[in-house]
Structures are given as structure tokens and as C-alpha cells.
Amino acid sequence: MGDMQGITFEAVQLNDRSGYFVRATWPDGYEQQITGFTNDVEAREWIVNDSRGWLDWMPHRPQLGT
């Protein structure tokens, strides 16, 4: 779900079913987790309403090994 600048977002349930996170996948395959969502609806609303602001706020994604 969601695709901005080649980045995809998807809501994913935690293995213990205690909540959700949003997986952001960058074009090179690097994945980031945005945590703190209590349910699928909340995670999907973040994708629709807040993911663009998150991308604007992040001037550079974390690099592996730094």
C-alpha cells in the first residue's frame, strides 16, 4: 500500500498480535518499521495521512552499518 518515491508502505500485525507496525520498503529493498499502532485501521490511516510527512521529515534514511 502506498508508493511515494518508490517507497512502499504496508500495515503488518506483530507476531504476538499485540499491535501493528508499518513496514516502509525503500527501492533498494531496505526495510524500516514504524511502530506504535494498536490496530490495522490506525496503521493504514498513518499510511494515508502521515507517511508523506514522514518522508519529508527524513532527509536521509538510515544507512546500514552506521
HTML snippet that shows the backbone in 3Dmol.js (N, CA, C, O; Angstrom):
<script src="https://3Dmol.org/build/3Dmol-min.js"></script>
<div id="view" style="width:600px;height:400px;position:relative"></div>
<script>
const pdb = `
ATOM      1  N   MET A   1       0.842  -1.178   0.000  1.00  0.00           N
ATOM      2  CA  MET A   1       0.000   0.000   0.000  1.00  0.00           C
ATOM      3  C   MET A   1       0.887   1.241   0.000  1.00  0.00           C
ATOM      4  O   MET A   1       1.941   1.277   0.636  1.00  0.00           O
ATOM      5  N   GLY A   2       0.448   2.221  -0.704  1.00  0.00           N
ATOM      6  CA  GLY A   2       1.206   3.466  -0.726  1.00  0.00           C
ATOM      7  C   GLY A   2       2.492   3.323  -1.510  1.00  0.00           C
ATOM      8  O   GLY A   2       3.187   2.316  -1.380  1.00  0.00           O
ATOM      9  N   ASP A   3       2.813   4.299  -2.308  1.00  0.00           N
ATOM     10  CA  ASP A   3       4.058   4.284  -3.050  1.00  0.00           C
ATOM     11  C   ASP A   3       4.438   5.717  -3.347  1.00  0.00           C
ATOM     12  O   ASP A   3       3.836   6.363  -4.204  1.00  0.00           O
ATOM     13  N   MET A   4       5.448   6.218  -2.633  1.00  0.00           N
ATOM     14  CA  MET A   4       5.937   7.571  -2.835  1.00  0.00           C
ATOM     15  C   MET A   4       7.428   7.478  -3.072  1.00  0.00           C
ATOM     16  O   MET A   4       8.160   6.925  -2.251  1.00  0.00           O
ATOM     17  N   GLN A   5       7.873   8.008  -4.172  1.00  0.00           N
ATOM     18  CA  GLN A   5       9.301   7.989  -4.483  1.00  0.00           C
ATOM     19  C   GLN A   5       9.829   6.553  -4.507  1.00  0.00           C
ATOM     20  O   GLN A   5      10.982   6.313  -4.152  1.00  0.00           O
ATOM     21  N   GLY A   6       8.993   5.597  -4.923  1.00  0.00           N
ATOM     22  CA  GLY A   6       9.421   4.200  -4.986  1.00  0.00           C
ATOM     23  C   GLY A   6       9.412   3.503  -3.645  1.00  0.00           C
ATOM     24  O   GLY A   6       9.851   2.357  -3.554  1.00  0.00           O
ATOM     25  N   ILE A   7       8.925   4.156  -2.598  1.00  0.00           N
ATOM     26  CA  ILE A   7       8.860   3.566  -1.270  1.00  0.00           C
ATOM     27  C   ILE A   7       7.455   3.015  -1.071  1.00  0.00           C
ATOM     28  O   ILE A   7       6.472   3.699  -1.353  1.00  0.00           O
ATOM     29  N   THR A   8       7.359   1.784  -0.589  1.00  0.00           N
ATOM     30  CA  THR A   8       6.051   1.205  -0.327  1.00  0.00           C
ATOM     31  C   THR A   8       5.832   1.088   1.173  1.00  0.00           C
ATOM     32  O   THR A   8       6.777   0.922   1.944  1.00  0.00           O
ATOM     33  N   PHE A   9       4.579   1.176   1.569  1.00  0.00           N
ATOM     34  CA  PHE A   9       4.188   1.075   2.964  1.00  0.00           C
ATOM     35  C   PHE A   9       3.133  -0.011   3.090  1.00  0.00           C
ATOM     36  O   PHE A   9       2.258  -0.146   2.236  1.00  0.00           O
ATOM     37  N   GLU A  10       3.227  -0.789   4.172  1.00  0.00           N
ATOM     38  CA  GLU A  10       2.191  -1.769   4.444  1.00  0.00           C
ATOM     39  C   GLU A  10       2.015  -1.938   5.942  1.00  0.00           C
ATOM     40  O   GLU A  10       2.978  -1.874   6.707  1.00  0.00           O
ATOM     41  N   ALA A  11       0.768  -2.156   6.350  1.00  0.00           N
ATOM     42  CA  ALA A  11       0.450  -2.413   7.753  1.00  0.00           C
ATOM     43  C   ALA A  11       0.695  -3.897   8.017  1.00  0.00           C
ATOM     44  O   ALA A  11       0.245  -4.755   7.257  1.00  0.00           O
ATOM     45  N   VAL A  12       1.412  -4.190   9.101  1.00  0.00           N
ATOM     46  CA  VAL A  12       1.773  -5.571   9.433  1.00  0.00           C
ATOM     47  C   VAL A  12       1.446  -5.830  10.905  1.00  0.00           C
ATOM     48  O   VAL A  12       1.792  -5.037  11.780  1.00  0.00           O
ATOM     49  N   GLN A  13       0.773  -6.951  11.158  1.00  0.00           N
ATOM     50  CA  GLN A  13       0.460  -7.309  12.535  1.00  0.00           C
ATOM     51  C   GLN A  13       1.688  -7.918  13.208  1.00  0.00           C
ATOM     52  O   GLN A  13       2.407  -8.712  12.601  1.00  0.00           O
ATOM     53  N   LEU A  14       1.922  -7.542  14.467  1.00  0.00           N
ATOM     54  CA  LEU A  14       3.026  -8.127  15.233  1.00  0.00           C
ATOM     55  C   LEU A  14       2.774  -9.618  15.444  1.00  0.00           C
ATOM     56  O   LEU A  14       1.626 -10.054  15.531  1.00  0.00           O
ATOM     57  N   ASN A  15       3.835 -10.384  15.523  1.00  0.00           N
ATOM     58  CA  ASN A  15       3.704 -11.832  15.690  1.00  0.00           C
ATOM     59  C   ASN A  15       2.879 -12.214  16.907  1.00  0.00           C
ATOM     60  O   ASN A  15       2.145 -13.202  16.869  1.00  0.00           O
ATOM     61  N   ASP A  16       2.986 -11.448  17.984  1.00  0.00           N
ATOM     62  CA  ASP A  16       2.232 -11.776  19.197  1.00  0.00           C
ATOM     63  C   ASP A  16       0.816 -11.180  19.183  1.00  0.00           C
ATOM     64  O   ASP A  16       0.078 -11.284  20.164  1.00  0.00           O
ATOM     65  N   ARG A  17       0.452 -10.558  18.059  1.00  0.00           N
ATOM     66  CA  ARG A  17      -0.877  -9.974  17.844  1.00  0.00           C
ATOM     67  C   ARG A  17      -1.224  -8.842  18.815  1.00  0.00           C
ATOM     68  O   ARG A  17      -2.397  -8.525  19.011  1.00  0.00           O
ATOM     69  N   SER A  18      -0.198  -8.234  19.421  1.00  0.00           N
ATOM     70  CA  SER A  18      -0.426  -7.164  20.388  1.00  0.00           C
ATOM     71  C   SER A  18      -0.557  -5.789  19.747  1.00  0.00           C
ATOM     72  O   SER A  18      -0.850  -4.816  20.442  1.00  0.00           O
ATOM     73  N   GLY A  19      -0.351  -5.689  18.460  1.00  0.00           N
ATOM     74  CA  GLY A  19      -0.432  -4.408  17.773  1.00  0.00           C
ATOM     75  C   GLY A  19       0.042  -4.543  16.337  1.00  0.00           C
ATOM     76  O   GLY A  19       0.143  -5.643  15.793  1.00  0.00           O
ATOM     77  N   TYR A  20       0.326  -3.408  15.745  1.00  0.00           N
ATOM     78  CA  TYR A  20       0.748  -3.347  14.344  1.00  0.00           C
ATOM     79  C   TYR A  20       1.939  -2.420  14.193  1.00  0.00           C
ATOM     80  O   TYR A  20       2.212  -1.586  15.057  1.00  0.00           O
ATOM     81  N   PHE A  21       2.641  -2.577  13.084  1.00  0.00           N
ATOM     82  CA  PHE A  21       3.646  -1.619  12.668  1.00  0.00           C
ATOM     83  C   PHE A  21       3.463  -1.370  11.187  1.00  0.00           C
ATOM     84  O   PHE A  21       2.790  -2.138  10.500  1.00  0.00           O
ATOM     85  N   VAL A  22       4.054  -0.308  10.697  1.00  0.00           N
ATOM     86  CA  VAL A  22       4.057  -0.032   9.265  1.00  0.00           C
ATOM     87  C   VAL A  22       5.445  -0.353   8.749  1.00  0.00           C
ATOM     88  O   VAL A  22       6.441   0.143   9.276  1.00  0.00           O
ATOM     89  N   ARG A  23       5.513  -1.181   7.721  1.00  0.00           N
ATOM     90  CA  ARG A  23       6.781  -1.510   7.076  1.00  0.00           C
ATOM     91  C   ARG A  23       6.961  -0.569   5.887  1.00  0.00           C
ATOM     92  O   ARG A  23       6.137  -0.541   4.973  1.00  0.00           O
ATOM     93  N   ALA A  24       8.043   0.195   5.912  1.00  0.00           N
ATOM     94  CA  ALA A  24       8.414   1.054   4.788  1.00  0.00           C
ATOM     95  C   ALA A  24       9.553   0.351   4.058  1.00  0.00           C
ATOM     96  O   ALA A  24      10.600   0.075   4.644  1.00  0.00           O
ATOM     97  N   THR A  25       9.343   0.064   2.783  1.00  0.00           N
ATOM     98  CA  THR A  25      10.364  -0.614   1.986  1.00  0.00           C
ATOM     99  C   THR A  25      10.876   0.343   0.923  1.00  0.00           C
ATOM    100  O   THR A  25      10.123   0.828   0.078  1.00  0.00           O
ATOM    101  N   TRP A  26      12.183   0.602   0.988  1.00  0.00           N
ATOM    102  CA  TRP A  26      12.838   1.508   0.048  1.00  0.00           C
ATOM    103  C   TRP A  26      13.125   0.774  -1.252  1.00  0.00           C
ATOM    104  O   TRP A  26      13.161  -0.456  -1.269  1.00  0.00           O
ATOM    105  N   PRO A  27      13.330   1.511  -2.347  1.00  0.00           N
ATOM    106  CA  PRO A  27      13.544   0.875  -3.653  1.00  0.00           C
ATOM    107  C   PRO A  27      14.691  -0.144  -3.673  1.00  0.00           C
ATOM    108  O   PRO A  27      14.659  -1.090  -4.461  1.00  0.00           O
ATOM    109  N   ASP A  28      15.699   0.039  -2.820  1.00  0.00           N
ATOM    110  CA  ASP A  28      16.825  -0.905  -2.807  1.00  0.00           C
ATOM    111  C   ASP A  28      16.571  -2.111  -1.904  1.00  0.00           C
ATOM    112  O   ASP A  28      17.458  -2.944  -1.713  1.00  0.00           O
ATOM    113  N   GLY A  29      15.353  -2.206  -1.347  1.00  0.00           N
ATOM    114  CA  GLY A  29      14.995  -3.340  -0.509  1.00  0.00           C
ATOM    115  C   GLY A  29      15.155  -3.115   0.984  1.00  0.00           C
ATOM    116  O   GLY A  29      14.714  -3.945   1.779  1.00  0.00           O
ATOM    117  N   TYR A  30      15.774  -2.016   1.383  1.00  0.00           N
ATOM    118  CA  TYR A  30      15.945  -1.706   2.803  1.00  0.00           C
ATOM    119  C   TYR A  30      14.569  -1.505   3.436  1.00  0.00           C
ATOM    120  O   TYR A  30      13.722  -0.809   2.878  1.00  0.00           O
ATOM    121  N   GLU A  31      14.350  -2.113   4.596  1.00  0.00           N
ATOM    122  CA  GLU A  31      13.067  -2.003   5.281  1.00  0.00           C
ATOM    123  C   GLU A  31      13.212  -1.280   6.607  1.00  0.00           C
ATOM    124  O   GLU A  31      14.193  -1.461   7.328  1.00  0.00           O
ATOM    125  N   GLN A  32      12.218  -0.456   6.917  1.00  0.00           N
ATOM    126  CA  GLN A  32      12.139   0.227   8.202  1.00  0.00           C
ATOM    127  C   GLN A  32      10.790  -0.069   8.808  1.00  0.00           C
ATOM    128  O   GLN A  32       9.805  -0.268   8.097  1.00  0.00           O
ATOM    129  N   GLN A  33      10.750  -0.097  10.135  1.00  0.00           N
ATOM    130  CA  GLN A  33       9.496  -0.312  10.832  1.00  0.00           C
ATOM    131  C   GLN A  33       9.113   0.956  11.595  1.00  0.00           C
ATOM    132  O   GLN A  33       9.904   1.511  12.357  1.00  0.00           O
ATOM    133  N   ILE A  34       7.885   1.390  11.367  1.00  0.00           N
ATOM    134  CA  ILE A  34       7.319   2.497  12.119  1.00  0.00           C
ATOM    135  C   ILE A  34       6.360   1.845  13.108  1.00  0.00           C
ATOM    136  O   ILE A  34       5.369   1.240  12.699  1.00  0.00           O
ATOM    137  N   THR A  35       6.637   1.958  14.385  1.00  0.00           N
ATOM    138  CA  THR A  35       5.913   1.196  15.398  1.00  0.00           C
ATOM    139  C   THR A  35       4.903   2.047  16.152  1.00  0.00           C
ATOM    140  O   THR A  35       4.847   3.268  16.002  1.00  0.00           O
ATOM    141  N   GLY A  36       4.105   1.363  16.967  1.00  0.00           N
ATOM    142  CA  GLY A  36       3.233   2.055  17.891  1.00  0.00           C
ATOM    143  C   GLY A  36       1.765   2.087  17.511  1.00  0.00           C
ATOM    144  O   GLY A  36       1.024   2.926  18.023  1.00  0.00           O
ATOM    145  N   PHE A  37       1.327   1.215  16.644  1.00  0.00           N
ATOM    146  CA  PHE A  37      -0.069   1.211  16.215  1.00  0.00           C
ATOM    147  C   PHE A  37      -0.822   0.089  16.919  1.00  0.00           C
ATOM    148  O   PHE A  37      -0.318  -1.028  17.041  1.00  0.00           O
ATOM    149  N   THR A  38      -2.025   0.394  17.378  1.00  0.00           N
ATOM    150  CA  THR A  38      -2.781  -0.601  18.129  1.00  0.00           C
ATOM    151  C   THR A  38      -3.584  -1.537  17.243  1.00  0.00           C
ATOM    152  O   THR A  38      -3.915  -2.650  17.652  1.00  0.00           O
ATOM    153  N   ASN A  39      -3.901  -1.091  16.021  1.00  0.00           N
ATOM    154  CA  ASN A  39      -4.689  -1.946  15.132  1.00  0.00           C
ATOM    155  C   ASN A  39      -4.410  -1.612  13.671  1.00  0.00           C
ATOM    156  O   ASN A  39      -3.703  -0.657  13.351  1.00  0.00           O
ATOM    157  N   ASP A  40      -4.990  -2.432  12.799  1.00  0.00           N
ATOM    158  CA  ASP A  40      -4.775  -2.291  11.360  1.00  0.00           C
ATOM    159  C   ASP A  40      -5.275  -0.944  10.852  1.00  0.00           C
ATOM    160  O   ASP A  40      -4.609  -0.302  10.040  1.00  0.00           O
ATOM    161  N   VAL A  41      -6.433  -0.515  11.321  1.00  0.00           N
ATOM    162  CA  VAL A  41      -7.011   0.753  10.863  1.00  0.00           C
ATOM    163  C   VAL A  41      -6.080   1.912  11.194  1.00  0.00           C
ATOM    164  O   VAL A  41      -5.839   2.776  10.350  1.00  0.00           O
ATOM    165  N   GLU A  42      -5.560   1.938  12.405  1.00  0.00           N
ATOM    166  CA  GLU A  42      -4.654   3.009  12.817  1.00  0.00           C
ATOM    167  C   GLU A  42      -3.402   3.034  11.950  1.00  0.00           C
ATOM    168  O   GLU A  42      -2.954   4.103  11.536  1.00  0.00           O
ATOM    169  N   ALA A  43      -2.839   1.871  11.675  1.00  0.00           N
ATOM    170  CA  ALA A  43      -1.635   1.794  10.835  1.00  0.00           C
ATOM    171  C   ALA A  43      -1.925   2.267   9.415  1.00  0.00           C
ATOM    172  O   ALA A  43      -1.133   3.004   8.828  1.00  0.00           O
ATOM    173  N   ARG A  44      -3.057   1.844   8.864  1.00  0.00           N
ATOM    174  CA  ARG A  44      -3.415   2.254   7.499  1.00  0.00           C
ATOM    175  C   ARG A  44      -3.733   3.752   7.417  1.00  0.00           C
ATOM    176  O   ARG A  44      -3.429   4.403   6.418  1.00  0.00           O
ATOM    177  N   GLU A  45      -4.339   4.280   8.459  1.00  0.00           N
ATOM    178  CA  GLU A  45      -4.591   5.729   8.484  1.00  0.00           C
ATOM    179  C   GLU A  45      -3.280   6.505   8.510  1.00  0.00           C
ATOM    180  O   GLU A  45      -3.175   7.559   7.882  1.00  0.00           O
ATOM    181  N   TRP A  46      -2.278   5.996   9.229  1.00  0.00           N
ATOM    182  CA  TRP A  46      -0.963   6.650   9.240  1.00  0.00           C
ATOM    183  C   TRP A  46      -0.385   6.659   7.828  1.00  0.00           C
ATOM    184  O   TRP A  46       0.178   7.660   7.385  1.00  0.00           O
ATOM    185  N   ILE A  47      -0.529   5.540   7.129  1.00  0.00           N
ATOM    186  CA  ILE A  47      -0.002   5.469   5.763  1.00  0.00           C
ATOM    187  C   ILE A  47      -0.656   6.541   4.896  1.00  0.00           C
ATOM    188  O   ILE A  47       0.031   7.269   4.179  1.00  0.00           O
ATOM    189  N   VAL A  48      -1.972   6.637   4.962  1.00  0.00           N
ATOM    190  CA  VAL A  48      -2.709   7.587   4.128  1.00  0.00           C
ATOM    191  C   VAL A  48      -2.434   9.029   4.544  1.00  0.00           C
ATOM    192  O   VAL A  48      -2.222   9.892   3.692  1.00  0.00           O
ATOM    193  N   ASN A  49      -2.437   9.295   5.855  1.00  0.00           N
ATOM    194  CA  ASN A  49      -2.400  10.680   6.337  1.00  0.00           C
ATOM    195  C   ASN A  49      -1.016  11.210   6.704  1.00  0.00           C
ATOM    196  O   ASN A  49      -0.785  12.416   6.624  1.00  0.00           O
ATOM    197  N   ASP A  50      -0.095  10.340   7.101  1.00  0.00           N
ATOM    198  CA  ASP A  50       1.156  10.826   7.685  1.00  0.00           C
ATOM    199  C   ASP A  50       2.440  10.349   7.001  1.00  0.00           C
ATOM    200  O   ASP A  50       3.518  10.872   7.286  1.00  0.00           O
ATOM    201  N   SER A  51       2.341   9.374   6.113  1.00  0.00           N
ATOM    202  CA  SER A  51       3.578   8.834   5.532  1.00  0.00           C
ATOM    203  C   SER A  51       4.315   9.874   4.686  1.00  0.00           C
ATOM    204  O   SER A  51       5.546   9.891   4.673  1.00  0.00           O
ATOM    205  N   ARG A  52       3.593  10.730   3.989  1.00  0.00           N
ATOM    206  CA  ARG A  52       4.271  11.767   3.180  1.00  0.00           C
ATOM    207  C   ARG A  52       5.044  12.715   4.086  1.00  0.00           C
ATOM    208  O   ARG A  52       6.182  13.062   3.772  1.00  0.00           O
ATOM    209  N   GLY A  53       4.469  13.136   5.179  1.00  0.00           N
ATOM    210  CA  GLY A  53       5.171  13.997   6.129  1.00  0.00           C
ATOM    211  C   GLY A  53       6.390  13.311   6.716  1.00  0.00           C
ATOM    212  O   GLY A  53       7.426  13.943   6.922  1.00  0.00           O
ATOM    213  N   TRP A  54       6.270  12.018   6.988  1.00  0.00           N
ATOM    214  CA  TRP A  54       7.401  11.234   7.497  1.00  0.00           C
ATOM    215  C   TRP A  54       8.536  11.245   6.481  1.00  0.00           C
ATOM    216  O   TRP A  54       9.698  11.414   6.852  1.00  0.00           O
ATOM    217  N   LEU A  55       8.211  11.065   5.202  1.00  0.00           N
ATOM    218  CA  LEU A  55       9.241  11.094   4.153  1.00  0.00           C
ATOM    219  C   LEU A  55       9.873  12.477   4.026  1.00  0.00           C
ATOM    220  O   LEU A  55      11.084  12.593   3.836  1.00  0.00           O
ATOM    221  N   ASP A  56       9.062  13.519   4.130  1.00  0.00           N
ATOM    222  CA  ASP A  56       9.594  14.879   4.060  1.00  0.00           C
ATOM    223  C   ASP A  56      10.499  15.174   5.251  1.00  0.00           C
ATOM    224  O   ASP A  56      11.504  15.872   5.115  1.00  0.00           O
ATOM    225  N   TRP A  57      10.143  14.645   6.414  1.00  0.00           N
ATOM    226  CA  TRP A  57      10.920  14.856   7.641  1.00  0.00           C
ATOM    227  C   TRP A  57      12.251  14.120   7.597  1.00  0.00           C
ATOM    228  O   TRP A  57      13.234  14.591   8.168  1.00  0.00           O
ATOM    229  N   MET A  58      12.296  12.984   6.933  1.00  0.00           N
ATOM    230  CA  MET A  58      13.520  12.174   6.860  1.00  0.00           C
ATOM    231  C   MET A  58      14.379  12.610   5.682  1.00  0.00           C
ATOM    232  O   MET A  58      14.141  12.160   4.561  1.00  0.00           O
ATOM    233  N   PRO A  59      15.356  13.459   5.893  1.00  0.00           N
ATOM    234  CA  PRO A  59      16.177  13.878   4.747  1.00  0.00           C
ATOM    235  C   PRO A  59      16.997  12.716   4.181  1.00  0.00           C
ATOM    236  O   PRO A  59      17.256  12.669   2.978  1.00  0.00           O
ATOM    237  N   HIS A  60      17.399  11.799   5.023  1.00  0.00           N
ATOM    238  CA  HIS A  60      18.167  10.628   4.574  1.00  0.00           C
ATOM    239  C   HIS A  60      17.754   9.440   5.404  1.00  0.00           C
ATOM    240  O   HIS A  60      17.591   9.547   6.620  1.00  0.00           O
ATOM    241  N   ARG A  61      17.587   8.317   4.758  1.00  0.00           N
ATOM    242  CA  ARG A  61      17.265   7.109   5.525  1.00  0.00           C
ATOM    243  C   ARG A  61      18.500   6.593   6.225  1.00  0.00           C
ATOM    244  O   ARG A  61      19.619   6.849   5.780  1.00  0.00           O
ATOM    245  N   PRO A  62      18.315   5.875   7.308  1.00  0.00           N
ATOM    246  CA  PRO A  62      19.480   5.290   7.996  1.00  0.00           C
ATOM    247  C   PRO A  62      20.266   4.383   7.056  1.00  0.00           C
ATOM    248  O   PRO A  62      19.687   3.679   6.229  1.00  0.00           O
ATOM    249  N   GLN A  63      21.541   4.406   7.185  1.00  0.00           N
ATOM    250  CA  GLN A  63      22.394   3.548   6.361  1.00  0.00           C
ATOM    251  C   GLN A  63      22.842   2.355   7.185  1.00  0.00           C
ATOM    252  O   GLN A  63      23.113   2.491   8.378  1.00  0.00           O
ATOM    253  N   LEU A  64      22.921   1.216   6.575  1.00  0.00           N
ATOM    254  CA  LEU A  64      23.393   0.027   7.268  1.00  0.00           C
ATOM    255  C   LEU A  64      24.821   0.237   7.746  1.00  0.00           C
ATOM    256  O   LEU A  64      25.652   0.778   7.016  1.00  0.00           O
ATOM    257  N   GLY A  65      25.104  -0.189   8.965  1.00  0.00           N
ATOM    258  CA  GLY A  65      26.451  -0.121   9.491  1.00  0.00           C
ATOM    259  C   GLY A  65      26.825   1.239  10.062  1.00  0.00           C
ATOM    260  O   GLY A  65      27.989   1.468  10.391  1.00  0.00           O
ATOM    261  N   THR A  66      25.850   2.154  10.186  1.00  0.00           N
ATOM    262  CA  THR A  66      26.155   3.462  10.765  1.00  0.00           C
ATOM    263  C   THR A  66      25.424   3.662  12.055  1.00  0.00           C
ATOM    264  O   THR A  66      25.560   4.710  12.686  1.00  0.00           O
TER     265      THR A  66
END
`;
const viewer = $3Dmol.createViewer("view");
viewer.addModel(pdb, "pdb");
viewer.setStyle({}, {cartoon: {color: "spectrum"}});
viewer.zoomTo();
viewer.render();
</script>
